[in-house]
Amino acid sequence: MGKEPVRADGRPVGYVTSGAYGYSVDSSIAYAWLPAALATPGVRVEVESFGELIPATVREEPLFDREMVRLRS
């Protein structure tokens, strides 16, 4: 939906700008505004969605199957 809070160490630190399912990586993807100190690949955060905290990890772009391990149709 957008504007969901992003938390780090239990504190709100940013918000989701957009999100969807990433079929090429077989996982949900959320783009979010974060402080520069947390915008480093590997940093663990949580996204609050409908009252539930969902674990997330900051990733490097582009998000795709670099090793080509997923079966193509």
All heavy atoms as TSV, in Angstrom:
chain	resi	resn	atom	element	x	y	z
A	1	MET	N	N	0.816	-1.181	0.000
A	1	MET	CA	C	0.000	0.000	0.000
A	1	MET	C	C	0.870	1.259	0.000
A	1	MET	O	O	0.496	2.255	-0.571
A	1	MET	CB	C	-0.938	-0.011	1.196
A	1	MET	CG	C	-1.992	-1.099	1.087
A	1	MET	SD	S	-3.128	-1.183	2.492
A	1	MET	CE	C	-3.793	0.449	2.536
A	2	GLY	N	N	2.025	1.225	0.666
A	2	GLY	CA	C	2.906	2.380	0.749
A	2	GLY	C	C	2.777	3.088	2.078
A	2	GLY	O	O	1.767	2.990	2.765
A	3	LYS	N	N	3.850	3.754	2.467
A	3	LYS	CA	C	3.937	4.501	3.731
A	3	LYS	C	C	3.978	3.611	4.969
A	3	LYS	O	O	3.814	4.098	6.083
A	3	LYS	CB	C	2.805	5.519	3.872
A	3	LYS	CG	C	2.750	6.524	2.760
A	3	LYS	CD	C	3.863	7.516	2.869
A	3	LYS	CE	C	3.642	8.610	1.829
A	3	LYS	NZ	N	4.801	9.412	1.601
A	4	GLU	N	N	4.200	2.294	4.808
A	4	GLU	CA	C	4.343	1.420	5.966
A	4	GLU	C	C	5.639	1.787	6.690
A	4	GLU	O	O	6.659	2.057	6.043
A	4	GLU	CB	C	4.388	-0.054	5.563
A	4	GLU	CG	C	3.079	-0.608	5.065
A	4	GLU	CD	C	2.819	-0.330	3.591
A	4	GLU	OE1	O	3.669	0.292	2.929
A	4	GLU	OE2	O	1.757	-0.746	3.109
A	5	PRO	N	N	5.634	1.790	8.031
A	5	PRO	CA	C	6.847	2.132	8.775
A	5	PRO	C	C	7.925	1.060	8.614
A	5	PRO	O	O	7.634	-0.135	8.551
A	5	PRO	CB	C	6.386	2.183	10.230
A	5	PRO	CG	C	4.916	2.077	10.227
A	5	PRO	CD	C	4.490	1.574	8.898
A	6	VAL	N	N	9.164	1.517	8.554
A	6	VAL	CA	C	10.325	0.633	8.576
A	6	VAL	C	C	11.008	0.879	9.910
A	6	VAL	O	O	11.220	2.024	10.308
A	6	VAL	CB	C	11.289	0.926	7.408
A	6	VAL	CG1	C	12.517	0.034	7.493
A	6	VAL	CG2	C	10.585	0.737	6.073
A	7	ARG	N	N	11.342	-0.200	10.615
A	7	ARG	CA	C	11.926	-0.088	11.948
A	7	ARG	C	C	13.310	-0.730	11.975
A	7	ARG	O	O	13.558	-1.718	11.288
A	7	ARG	CB	C	11.042	-0.784	12.982
A	7	ARG	CG	C	9.657	-0.190	13.068
A	7	ARG	CD	C	8.808	-0.938	14.098
A	7	ARG	NE	N	7.469	-0.405	14.150
A	7	ARG	CZ	C	7.100	0.644	14.857
A	7	ARG	NH1	N	7.983	1.284	15.578
A	7	ARG	NH2	N	5.849	1.062	14.836
A	8	ALA	N	N	14.175	-0.157	12.801
A	8	ALA	CA	C	15.489	-0.730	13.083
A	8	ALA	C	C	15.682	-0.652	14.588
A	8	ALA	O	O	15.450	0.406	15.186
A	8	ALA	CB	C	16.585	0.041	12.361
A	9	ASP	N	N	16.054	-1.750	15.199
A	9	ASP	CA	C	16.199	-1.820	16.661
A	9	ASP	C	C	14.935	-1.353	17.377
A	9	ASP	O	O	14.997	-0.677	18.402
A	9	ASP	CB	C	17.393	-0.987	17.125
A	9	ASP	CG	C	18.711	-1.523	16.581
A	9	ASP	OD1	O	18.844	-2.760	16.474
A	9	ASP	OD2	O	19.591	-0.712	16.249
A	10	GLY	N	N	13.765	-1.669	16.783
A	10	GLY	CA	C	12.489	-1.345	17.396
A	10	GLY	C	C	12.024	0.097	17.218
A	10	GLY	O	O	10.937	0.447	17.628
A	11	ARG	N	N	12.851	0.937	16.582
A	11	ARG	CA	C	12.501	2.340	16.380
A	11	ARG	C	C	12.104	2.589	14.932
A	11	ARG	O	O	12.725	2.048	14.022
A	11	ARG	CB	C	13.698	3.250	16.687
A	11	ARG	CG	C	14.208	3.189	18.093
A	11	ARG	CD	C	15.448	4.064	18.295
A	11	ARG	NE	N	16.544	3.665	17.414
A	11	ARG	CZ	C	17.044	4.429	16.439
A	11	ARG	NH1	N	16.584	5.622	16.213
A	11	ARG	NH2	N	18.026	3.981	15.691
A	12	PRO	N	N	11.108	3.445	14.687
A	12	PRO	CA	C	10.784	3.816	13.312
A	12	PRO	C	C	11.935	4.632	12.715
A	12	PRO	O	O	12.424	5.567	13.345
A	12	PRO	CB	C	9.526	4.672	13.427
A	12	PRO	CG	C	9.121	4.659	14.849
A	12	PRO	CD	C	10.210	4.040	15.654
A	13	VAL	N	N	12.391	4.239	11.524
A	13	VAL	CA	C	13.523	4.928	10.896
A	13	VAL	C	C	13.223	5.372	9.464
A	13	VAL	O	O	14.009	6.090	8.866
A	13	VAL	CB	C	14.791	4.037	10.893
A	13	VAL	CG1	C	15.285	3.806	12.312
A	13	VAL	CG2	C	14.541	2.721	10.177
A	14	GLY	N	N	12.123	4.923	8.904
A	14	GLY	CA	C	11.786	5.283	7.536
A	14	GLY	C	C	10.424	4.757	7.162
A	14	GLY	O	O	9.662	4.319	8.028
A	15	TYR	N	N	10.129	4.783	5.860
A	15	TYR	CA	C	8.837	4.288	5.408
A	15	TYR	C	C	8.944	3.722	3.985
A	15	TYR	O	O	9.817	4.107	3.204
A	15	TYR	CB	C	7.769	5.370	5.473
A	15	TYR	CG	C	8.040	6.560	4.578
A	15	TYR	CD1	C	7.530	6.603	3.287
A	15	TYR	CD2	C	8.791	7.626	5.020
A	15	TYR	CE1	C	7.787	7.680	2.461
A	15	TYR	CE2	C	9.047	8.702	4.214
A	15	TYR	CZ	C	8.542	8.738	2.926
A	15	TYR	OH	O	8.798	9.800	2.112
A	16	VAL	N	N	8.053	2.810	3.682
A	16	VAL	CA	C	8.007	2.163	2.371
A	16	VAL	C	C	7.407	3.134	1.360
A	16	VAL	O	O	6.406	3.785	1.630
A	16	VAL	CB	C	7.165	0.868	2.436
A	16	VAL	CG1	C	6.932	0.288	1.049
A	16	VAL	CG2	C	7.836	-0.155	3.343
A	17	THR	N	N	8.048	3.229	0.193
A	17	THR	CA	C	7.510	4.057	-0.885
A	17	THR	C	C	6.734	3.225	-1.887
A	17	THR	O	O	5.780	3.711	-2.485
A	17	THR	CB	C	8.626	4.813	-1.612
A	17	THR	OG1	O	9.563	3.874	-2.154
A	17	THR	CG2	C	9.345	5.764	-0.654
A	18	SER	N	N	7.151	1.972	-2.081
A	18	SER	CA	C	6.423	1.070	-2.970
A	18	SER	C	C	6.875	-0.356	-2.702
A	18	SER	O	O	7.921	-0.584	-2.117
A	18	SER	CB	C	6.653	1.426	-4.450
A	18	SER	OG	O	8.026	1.291	-4.770
A	19	GLY	N	N	6.079	-1.307	-3.144
A	19	GLY	CA	C	6.425	-2.702	-2.943
A	19	GLY	C	C	5.622	-3.601	-3.855
A	19	GLY	O	O	4.557	-3.214	-4.331
A	20	ALA	N	N	6.154	-4.785	-4.103
A	20	ALA	CA	C	5.491	-5.769	-4.957
A	20	ALA	C	C	6.244	-7.085	-4.820
A	20	ALA	O	O	7.257	-7.167	-4.124
A	20	ALA	CB	C	5.467	-5.318	-6.413
A	21	TYR	N	N	5.741	-8.099	-5.503
A	21	TYR	CA	C	6.424	-9.392	-5.518
A	21	TYR	C	C	7.433	-9.393	-6.653
A	21	TYR	O	O	7.108	-9.031	-7.782
A	21	TYR	CB	C	5.424	-10.538	-5.694
A	21	TYR	CG	C	6.074	-11.875	-5.491
A	21	TYR	CD1	C	6.334	-12.344	-4.217
A	21	TYR	CD2	C	6.461	-12.657	-6.571
A	21	TYR	CE1	C	6.964	-13.557	-4.016
A	21	TYR	CE2	C	7.077	-13.875	-6.371
A	21	TYR	CZ	C	7.331	-14.320	-5.093
A	21	TYR	OH	O	7.955	-15.516	-4.896
A	22	GLY	N	N	8.677	-9.764	-6.362
A	22	GLY	CA	C	9.731	-9.837	-7.377
A	22	GLY	C	C	9.835	-11.250	-7.914
A	22	GLY	O	O	10.472	-12.102	-7.298
A	23	TYR	N	N	9.232	-11.494	-9.043
A	23	TYR	CA	C	9.213	-12.848	-9.610
A	23	TYR	C	C	10.605	-13.331	-9.991
A	23	TYR	O	O	10.902	-14.520	-9.884
A	23	TYR	CB	C	8.280	-12.911	-10.812
A	23	TYR	CG	C	6.825	-12.790	-10.407
A	23	TYR	CD1	C	6.172	-11.566	-10.437
A	23	TYR	CD2	C	6.129	-13.887	-9.939
A	23	TYR	CE1	C	4.853	-11.444	-10.028
A	23	TYR	CE2	C	4.814	-13.795	-9.534
A	23	TYR	CZ	C	4.179	-12.562	-9.584
A	23	TYR	OH	O	2.885	-12.441	-9.168
A	24	SER	N	N	11.482	-12.444	-10.414
A	24	SER	CA	C	12.819	-12.886	-10.819
A	24	SER	C	C	13.685	-13.270	-9.623
A	24	SER	O	O	14.674	-13.979	-9.775
A	24	SER	CB	C	13.523	-11.814	-11.658
A	24	SER	OG	O	13.772	-10.674	-10.878
A	25	VAL	N	N	13.334	-12.798	-8.429
A	25	VAL	CA	C	14.080	-13.164	-7.226
A	25	VAL	C	C	13.258	-14.025	-6.272
A	25	VAL	O	O	13.730	-14.394	-5.205
A	25	VAL	CB	C	14.614	-11.910	-6.483
A	25	VAL	CG1	C	15.667	-11.215	-7.306
A	25	VAL	CG2	C	13.503	-10.963	-6.103
A	26	ASP	N	N	12.010	-14.310	-6.647
A	26	ASP	CA	C	11.122	-15.181	-5.878
A	26	ASP	C	C	10.961	-14.703	-4.432
A	26	ASP	O	O	11.069	-15.483	-3.495
A	26	ASP	CB	C	11.633	-16.618	-5.929
A	26	ASP	CG	C	10.572	-17.626	-5.515
A	26	ASP	OD1	O	9.370	-17.327	-5.670
A	26	ASP	OD2	O	10.946	-18.719	-5.040
A	27	SER	N	N	10.720	-13.400	-4.270
A	27	SER	CA	C	10.582	-12.821	-2.943
A	27	SER	C	C	9.864	-11.481	-3.039
A	27	SER	O	O	9.836	-10.864	-4.096
A	27	SER	CB	C	11.971	-12.616	-2.341
A	27	SER	OG	O	11.875	-12.168	-1.022
A	28	SER	N	N	9.320	-11.037	-1.930
A	28	SER	CA	C	8.703	-9.711	-1.888
A	28	SER	C	C	9.788	-8.649	-1.866
A	28	SER	O	O	10.860	-8.843	-1.288
A	28	SER	CB	C	7.835	-9.562	-0.637
A	28	SER	OG	O	6.744	-10.447	-0.712
A	29	ILE	N	N	9.497	-7.502	-2.482
A	29	ILE	CA	C	10.430	-6.384	-2.550
A	29	ILE	C	C	9.710	-5.132	-2.067
A	29	ILE	O	O	8.574	-4.882	-2.459
A	29	ILE	CB	C	10.921	-6.150	-3.994
A	29	ILE	CG1	C	11.676	-7.368	-4.504
A	29	ILE	CG2	C	11.777	-4.897	-4.075
A	29	ILE	CD1	C	12.011	-7.296	-5.976
A	30	ALA	N	N	10.368	-4.367	-1.231
A	30	ALA	CA	C	9.836	-3.081	-0.795
A	30	ALA	C	C	10.943	-2.043	-0.957
A	30	ALA	O	O	12.078	-2.266	-0.537
A	30	ALA	CB	C	9.388	-3.132	0.656
A	31	TYR	N	N	10.619	-0.936	-1.594
A	31	TYR	CA	C	11.541	0.194	-1.670
A	31	TYR	C	C	11.154	1.147	-0.560
A	31	TYR	O	O	9.974	1.415	-0.342
A	31	TYR	CB	C	11.455	0.878	-3.031
A	31	TYR	CG	C	12.144	0.089	-4.110
A	31	TYR	CD1	C	11.455	-0.841	-4.860
A	31	TYR	CD2	C	13.500	0.264	-4.349
A	31	TYR	CE1	C	12.093	-1.583	-5.840
A	31	TYR	CE2	C	14.147	-0.474	-5.325
A	31	TYR	CZ	C	13.437	-1.393	-6.070
A	31	TYR	OH	O	14.077	-2.118	-7.031
A	32	ALA	N	N	12.163	1.671	0.161
A	32	ALA	CA	C	11.863	2.507	1.322
A	32	ALA	C	C	12.887	3.625	1.462
A	32	ALA	O	O	14.036	3.491	1.034
A	32	ALA	CB	C	11.874	1.659	2.592
A	33	TRP	N	N	12.450	4.716	2.078
A	33	TRP	CA	C	13.353	5.785	2.486
A	33	TRP	C	C	13.959	5.371	3.810
A	33	TRP	O	O	13.242	5.022	4.744
A	33	TRP	CB	C	12.605	7.102	2.665
A	33	TRP	CG	C	12.226	7.752	1.389
A	33	TRP	CD1	C	10.980	7.796	0.838
A	33	TRP	CD2	C	13.084	8.450	0.497
A	33	TRP	NE1	N	11.010	8.479	-0.353
A	33	TRP	CE2	C	12.302	8.893	-0.586
A	33	TRP	CE3	C	14.445	8.739	0.500
A	33	TRP	CZ2	C	12.840	9.615	-1.656
A	33	TRP	CZ3	C	14.963	9.450	-0.570
A	33	TRP	CH2	C	14.172	9.885	-1.612
A	34	LEU	N	N	15.293	5.395	3.882
A	34	LEU	CA	C	16.010	5.070	5.115
A	34	LEU	C	C	17.099	6.100	5.348
A	34	LEU	O	O	17.599	6.702	4.385
A	34	LEU	CB	C	16.678	3.693	5.012
A	34	LEU	CG	C	15.787	2.465	4.917
A	34	LEU	CD1	C	16.636	1.231	4.660
A	34	LEU	CD2	C	14.988	2.309	6.183
A	35	PRO	N	N	17.545	6.293	6.598
A	35	PRO	CA	C	18.700	7.154	6.838
A	35	PRO	C	C	19.927	6.567	6.137
A	35	PRO	O	O	20.057	5.342	6.004
A	35	PRO	CB	C	18.886	7.110	8.353
A	35	PRO	CG	C	17.625	6.571	8.906
A	35	PRO	CD	C	16.985	5.752	7.826
A	36	ALA	N	N	20.831	7.416	5.703
A	36	ALA	CA	C	22.022	6.968	4.974
A	36	ALA	C	C	22.805	5.907	5.745
A	36	ALA	O	O	23.337	4.966	5.153
A	36	ALA	CB	C	22.917	8.159	4.652
A	37	ALA	N	N	22.850	6.021	7.061
A	37	ALA	CA	C	23.602	5.059	7.876
A	37	ALA	C	C	23.025	3.652	7.793
A	37	ALA	O	O	23.738	2.667	8.008
A	37	ALA	CB	C	23.628	5.516	9.332
A	38	LEU	N	N	21.729	3.525	7.483
A	38	LEU	CA	C	21.092	2.207	7.390
A	38	LEU	C	C	20.951	1.720	5.948
A	38	LEU	O	O	20.569	0.581	5.720
A	38	LEU	CB	C	19.712	2.248	8.049
A	38	LEU	CG	C	19.702	2.509	9.541
A	38	LEU	CD1	C	18.267	2.624	10.042
A	38	LEU	CD2	C	20.441	1.424	10.287
A	39	ALA	N	N	21.256	2.557	4.987
A	39	ALA	CA	C	21.084	2.196	3.576
A	39	ALA	C	C	22.315	1.474	3.046
A	39	ALA	O	O	22.864	1.804	2.001
A	39	ALA	CB	C	20.795	3.446	2.755
A	40	THR	N	N	22.737	0.453	3.774
A	40	THR	CA	C	23.911	-0.342	3.427
A	40	THR	C	C	23.483	-1.794	3.249
A	40	THR	O	O	22.783	-2.332	4.117
A	40	THR	CB	C	24.957	-0.249	4.561
A	40	THR	OG1	O	25.258	1.120	4.796
A	40	THR	CG2	C	26.219	-1.000	4.198
A	41	PRO	N	N	23.865	-2.438	2.136
A	41	PRO	CA	C	23.471	-3.834	1.934
A	41	PRO	C	C	23.827	-4.708	3.134
A	41	PRO	O	O	24.905	-4.597	3.704
A	41	PRO	CB	C	24.262	-4.246	0.698
A	41	PRO	CG	C	24.461	-2.977	-0.055
A	41	PRO	CD	C	24.650	-1.926	1.010
A	42	GLY	N	N	22.856	-5.530	3.541
A	42	GLY	CA	C	23.039	-6.448	4.651
A	42	GLY	C	C	22.418	-5.971	5.957
A	42	GLY	O	O	22.259	-6.768	6.884
A	43	VAL	N	N	22.079	-4.693	6.049
A	43	VAL	CA	C	21.465	-4.166	7.272
A	43	VAL	C	C	20.080	-4.787	7.435
A	43	VAL	O	O	19.299	-4.864	6.491
A	43	VAL	CB	C	21.376	-2.619	7.228
A	43	VAL	CG1	C	20.516	-2.092	8.360
A	43	VAL	CG2	C	22.762	-2.014	7.260
A	44	ARG	N	N	19.779	-5.256	8.653
A	44	ARG	CA	C	18.491	-5.879	8.949
A	44	ARG	C	C	17.531	-4.835	9.491
A	44	ARG	O	O	17.885	-4.063	10.383
A	44	ARG	CB	C	18.653	-6.988	9.975
A	44	ARG	CG	C	19.733	-7.992	9.664
A	44	ARG	CD	C	19.423	-8.871	8.502
A	44	ARG	NE	N	19.371	-10.245	8.938
A	44	ARG	CZ	C	18.557	-11.121	8.432
A	44	ARG	NH1	N	17.701	-10.787	7.526
A	44	ARG	NH2	N	18.588	-12.355	8.835
A	45	VAL	N	N	16.319	-4.816	8.949
A	45	VAL	CA	C	15.254	-3.918	9.391
A	45	VAL	C	C	13.965	-4.723	9.461
A	45	VAL	O	O	13.945	-5.910	9.140
A	45	VAL	CB	C	15.089	-2.707	8.437
A	45	VAL	CG1	C	16.327	-1.833	8.456
A	45	VAL	CG2	C	14.771	-3.146	7.026
A	46	GLU	N	N	12.886	-4.084	9.867
A	46	GLU	CA	C	11.565	-4.716	9.871
A	46	GLU	C	C	10.583	-3.759	9.231
A	46	GLU	O	O	10.652	-2.548	9.442
A	46	GLU	CB	C	11.108	-5.017	11.297
A	46	GLU	CG	C	11.956	-6.039	12.004
A	46	GLU	CD	C	11.534	-6.204	13.447
A	46	GLU	OE1	O	11.351	-5.189	14.143
A	46	GLU	OE2	O	11.382	-7.359	13.874
A	47	VAL	N	N	9.664	-4.305	8.447
A	47	VAL	CA	C	8.607	-3.515	7.818
A	47	VAL	C	C	7.302	-3.873	8.520
A	47	VAL	O	O	6.979	-5.055	8.666
A	47	VAL	CB	C	8.501	-3.821	6.309
A	47	VAL	CG1	C	7.332	-3.075	5.687
A	47	VAL	CG2	C	9.807	-3.487	5.600
A	48	GLU	N	N	6.577	-2.859	8.963
A	48	GLU	CA	C	5.295	-3.098	9.621
A	48	GLU	C	C	4.190	-3.093	8.571
A	48	GLU	O	O	4.020	-2.125	7.838
A	48	GLU	CB	C	5.007	-2.025	10.662
A	48	GLU	CG	C	3.759	-2.308	11.450
A	48	GLU	CD	C	3.512	-1.285	12.546
A	48	GLU	OE1	O	4.480	-0.666	13.010
A	48	GLU	OE2	O	2.346	-1.122	12.915
A	49	SER	N	N	3.475	-4.196	8.473
A	49	SER	CA	C	2.380	-4.317	7.505
A	49	SER	C	C	1.170	-4.924	8.199
A	49	SER	O	O	1.259	-6.041	8.711
A	49	SER	CB	C	2.816	-5.190	6.329
A	49	SER	OG	O	1.796	-5.306	5.376
A	50	PHE	N	N	0.088	-4.176	8.230
A	50	PHE	CA	C	-1.147	-4.624	8.872
A	50	PHE	C	C	-0.890	-5.098	10.301
A	50	PHE	O	O	-1.394	-6.128	10.735
A	50	PHE	CB	C	-1.833	-5.710	8.049
A	50	PHE	CG	C	-2.271	-5.243	6.702
A	50	PHE	CD1	C	-1.567	-5.588	5.565
A	50	PHE	CD2	C	-3.385	-4.420	6.566
A	50	PHE	CE1	C	-1.961	-5.152	4.324
A	50	PHE	CE2	C	-3.778	-3.969	5.323
A	50	PHE	CZ	C	-3.081	-4.329	4.190
A	51	GLY	N	N	-0.060	-4.347	11.041
A	51	GLY	CA	C	0.214	-4.643	12.442
A	51	GLY	C	C	1.230	-5.742	12.676
A	51	GLY	O	O	1.543	-6.064	13.812
A	52	GLU	N	N	1.772	-6.318	11.624
A	52	GLU	CA	C	2.756	-7.398	11.743
A	52	GLU	C	C	4.130	-6.878	11.344
A	52	GLU	O	O	4.263	-6.157	10.352
A	52	GLU	CB	C	2.357	-8.550	10.825
A	52	GLU	CG	C	3.270	-9.740	10.884
A	52	GLU	CD	C	2.830	-10.855	9.946
A	52	GLU	OE1	O	1.676	-10.842	9.492
A	52	GLU	OE2	O	3.668	-11.718	9.654
A	53	LEU	N	N	5.175	-7.245	12.108
A	53	LEU	CA	C	6.538	-6.864	11.764
A	53	LEU	C	C	7.166	-7.953	10.898
A	53	LEU	O	O	7.257	-9.113	11.305
A	53	LEU	CB	C	7.376	-6.648	13.025
A	53	LEU	CG	C	7.006	-5.439	13.861
A	53	LEU	CD1	C	7.862	-5.374	15.117
A	53	LEU	CD2	C	7.157	-4.158	13.052
A	54	ILE	N	N	7.588	-7.567	9.711
A	54	ILE	CA	C	8.148	-8.514	8.752
A	54	ILE	C	C	9.644	-8.244	8.623
A	54	ILE	O	O	10.041	-7.126	8.274
A	54	ILE	CB	C	7.453	-8.361	7.388
A	54	ILE	CG1	C	5.955	-8.611	7.559
A	54	ILE	CG2	C	8.069	-9.286	6.353
A	54	ILE	CD1	C	5.119	-8.161	6.407
A	55	PRO	N	N	10.496	-9.238	8.901
A	55	PRO	CA	C	11.943	-9.032	8.783
A	55	PRO	C	C	12.327	-8.729	7.336
A	55	PRO	O	O	11.777	-9.317	6.394
A	55	PRO	CB	C	12.549	-10.360	9.220
A	55	PRO	CG	C	11.444	-11.193	9.743
A	55	PRO	CD	C	10.155	-10.584	9.328
A	56	ALA	N	N	13.275	-7.818	7.179
A	56	ALA	CA	C	13.742	-7.444	5.842
A	56	ALA	C	C	15.237	-7.158	5.912
A	56	ALA	O	O	15.778	-6.870	6.976
A	56	ALA	CB	C	12.988	-6.216	5.344
A	57	THR	N	N	15.888	-7.249	4.777
A	57	THR	CA	C	17.310	-6.969	4.665
A	57	THR	C	C	17.530	-5.979	3.532
A	57	THR	O	O	16.984	-6.152	2.447
A	57	THR	CB	C	18.097	-8.266	4.359
A	57	THR	OG1	O	17.786	-9.236	5.360
A	57	THR	CG2	C	19.589	-8.020	4.351
A	58	VAL	N	N	18.331	-4.959	3.788
A	58	VAL	CA	C	18.682	-3.999	2.739
A	58	VAL	C	C	19.523	-4.735	1.701
A	58	VAL	O	O	20.469	-5.446	2.047
A	58	VAL	CB	C	19.461	-2.799	3.329
A	58	VAL	CG1	C	19.915	-1.858	2.222
A	58	VAL	CG2	C	18.605	-2.072	4.357
A	59	ARG	N	N	19.162	-4.577	0.440
A	59	ARG	CA	C	19.861	-5.262	-0.654
A	59	ARG	C	C	20.419	-4.263	-1.650
A	59	ARG	O	O	19.958	-3.140	-1.764
A	59	ARG	CB	C	18.905	-6.197	-1.405
A	59	ARG	CG	C	18.333	-7.289	-0.567
A	59	ARG	CD	C	19.382	-8.290	-0.236
A	59	ARG	NE	N	18.763	-9.382	0.518
A	59	ARG	CZ	C	19.457	-10.291	1.143
A	59	ARG	NH1	N	20.745	-10.282	1.112
A	59	ARG	NH2	N	18.839	-11.234	1.810
A	60	GLU	N	N	21.388	-4.733	-2.401
A	60	GLU	CA	C	21.996	-3.940	-3.460
A	60	GLU	C	C	21.195	-4.116	-4.742
A	60	GLU	O	O	20.661	-5.190	-5.001
A	60	GLU	CB	C	23.429	-4.432	-3.665
A	60	GLU	CG	C	24.269	-3.571	-4.527
A	60	GLU	CD	C	25.717	-4.044	-4.545
A	60	GLU	OE1	O	26.065	-4.994	-3.830
A	60	GLU	OE2	O	26.485	-3.448	-5.303
A	61	GLU	N	N	21.086	-3.060	-5.538
A	61	GLU	CA	C	20.412	-3.169	-6.829
A	61	GLU	C	C	21.449	-3.517	-7.883
A	61	GLU	O	O	22.627	-3.250	-7.699
A	61	GLU	CB	C	19.746	-1.849	-7.190
A	61	GLU	CG	C	18.487	-1.592	-6.430
A	61	GLU	CD	C	17.726	-0.429	-7.002
A	61	GLU	OE1	O	18.290	0.670	-7.054
A	61	GLU	OE2	O	16.588	-0.649	-7.397
A	62	PRO	N	N	21.085	-4.084	-8.999
A	62	PRO	CA	C	19.742	-4.502	-9.375
A	62	PRO	C	C	19.354	-5.828	-8.718
A	62	PRO	O	O	20.212	-6.654	-8.426
A	62	PRO	CB	C	19.813	-4.659	-10.888
A	62	PRO	CG	C	21.239	-5.033	-11.155
A	62	PRO	CD	C	22.047	-4.322	-10.071
A	63	LEU	N	N	18.060	-6.002	-8.498
A	63	LEU	CA	C	17.548	-7.231	-7.899
A	63	LEU	C	C	17.153	-8.192	-9.018
A	63	LEU	O	O	16.128	-8.031	-9.648
A	63	LEU	CB	C	16.336	-6.924	-7.028
A	63	LEU	CG	C	16.591	-5.993	-5.852
A	63	LEU	CD1	C	15.291	-5.637	-5.172
A	63	LEU	CD2	C	17.552	-6.626	-4.871
A	64	PHE	N	N	17.997	-9.149	-9.278
A	64	PHE	CA	C	17.676	-10.179	-10.251
A	64	PHE	C	C	18.547	-11.399	-9.981
A	64	PHE	O	O	19.451	-11.352	-9.160
A	64	PHE	CB	C	17.840	-9.682	-11.699
A	64	PHE	CG	C	19.262	-9.350	-12.072
A	64	PHE	CD1	C	20.067	-10.271	-12.687
A	64	PHE	CD2	C	19.783	-8.098	-11.797
A	64	PHE	CE1	C	21.362	-9.968	-13.028
A	64	PHE	CE2	C	21.083	-7.780	-12.139
A	64	PHE	CZ	C	21.872	-8.714	-12.741
A	65	ASP	N	N	18.285	-12.470	-10.672
A	65	ASP	CA	C	18.971	-13.730	-10.490
A	65	ASP	C	C	20.309	-13.692	-11.243
A	65	ASP	O	O	20.416	-14.140	-12.382
A	65	ASP	CB	C	18.069	-14.848	-11.012
A	65	ASP	CG	C	18.662	-16.222	-10.851
A	65	ASP	OD1	O	19.650	-16.371	-10.110
A	65	ASP	OD2	O	18.127	-17.152	-11.468
A	66	ARG	N	N	21.341	-13.131	-10.603
A	66	ARG	CA	C	22.638	-12.962	-11.255
A	66	ARG	C	C	23.281	-14.271	-11.679
A	66	ARG	O	O	23.979	-14.341	-12.686
A	66	ARG	CB	C	23.603	-12.227	-10.331
A	66	ARG	CG	C	23.194	-10.837	-10.058
A	66	ARG	CD	C	24.169	-10.167	-9.150
A	66	ARG	NE	N	23.648	-8.841	-8.858
A	66	ARG	CZ	C	24.204	-8.019	-8.001
A	66	ARG	NH1	N	25.273	-8.361	-7.374
A	66	ARG	NH2	N	23.664	-6.848	-7.794
A	67	GLU	N	N	23.092	-15.323	-10.880
A	67	GLU	CA	C	23.716	-16.613	-11.177
A	67	GLU	C	C	22.898	-17.440	-12.162
A	67	GLU	O	O	23.302	-18.526	-12.538
A	67	GLU	CB	C	23.936	-17.406	-9.888
A	67	GLU	CG	C	25.057	-16.849	-9.021
A	67	GLU	CD	C	24.606	-15.638	-8.232
A	67	GLU	OE1	O	23.421	-15.588	-7.811
A	67	GLU	OE2	O	25.428	-14.726	-8.037
A	68	MET	N	N	21.711	-16.920	-12.547
A	68	MET	CA	C	20.838	-17.628	-13.487
A	68	MET	C	C	20.494	-19.030	-12.988
A	68	MET	O	O	20.485	-19.988	-13.752
A	68	MET	CB	C	21.471	-17.692	-14.875
A	68	MET	CG	C	21.818	-16.339	-15.462
A	68	MET	SD	S	20.395	-15.363	-15.895
A	68	MET	CE	C	19.888	-16.164	-17.373
A	69	VAL	N	N	20.203	-19.170	-11.671
A	69	VAL	CA	C	19.902	-20.476	-11.103
A	69	VAL	C	C	18.410	-20.824	-11.186
A	69	VAL	O	O	18.057	-21.982	-11.045
A	69	VAL	CB	C	20.375	-20.584	-9.634
A	69	VAL	CG1	C	21.883	-20.498	-9.555
A	69	VAL	CG2	C	19.736	-19.535	-8.766
A	70	ARG	N	N	17.560	-19.826	-11.397
A	70	ARG	CA	C	16.128	-20.105	-11.503
A	70	ARG	C	C	15.798	-20.655	-12.884
A	70	ARG	O	O	16.300	-20.162	-13.892
A	70	ARG	CB	C	15.323	-18.833	-11.262
A	70	ARG	CG	C	15.451	-18.397	-9.821
A	70	ARG	CD	C	14.247	-17.779	-9.273
A	70	ARG	NE	N	13.020	-18.361	-9.767
A	70	ARG	CZ	C	11.885	-17.721	-9.855
A	70	ARG	NH1	N	11.800	-16.485	-9.486
A	70	ARG	NH2	N	10.809	-18.304	-10.290
A	71	LEU	N	N	14.966	-21.635	-12.902
A	71	LEU	CA	C	14.546	-22.240	-14.159
A	71	LEU	C	C	13.723	-21.257	-14.962
A	71	LEU	O	O	12.852	-20.579	-14.447
A	71	LEU	CB	C	13.712	-23.492	-13.862
A	71	LEU	CG	C	13.242	-24.298	-15.035
A	71	LEU	CD1	C	14.428	-24.866	-15.806
A	71	LEU	CD2	C	12.355	-25.429	-14.560
A	72	ARG	N	N	14.007	-21.153	-16.231
A	72	ARG	CA	C	13.271	-20.257	-17.120
A	72	ARG	C	C	12.269	-21.063	-17.921
A	72	ARG	O	O	12.514	-22.196	-18.295
A	72	ARG	CB	C	14.213	-19.551	-18.073
A	72	ARG	CG	C	15.334	-18.847	-17.330
A	72	ARG	CD	C	15.464	-17.466	-17.831
A	72	ARG	NE	N	16.535	-16.827	-17.094
A	72	ARG	CZ	C	16.353	-15.754	-16.353
A	72	ARG	NH1	N	15.182	-15.231	-16.264
A	72	ARG	NH2	N	17.351	-15.226	-15.731
A	73	SER	N	N	11.139	-20.446	-18.218
A	73	SER	CA	C	10.135	-21.161	-19.006
A	73	SER	C	C	10.210	-20.774	-20.457
A	73	SER	O	O	10.811	-19.848	-20.864
A	73	SER	CB	C	8.742	-20.866	-18.475
A	73	SER	OG	O	8.470	-19.496	-18.495
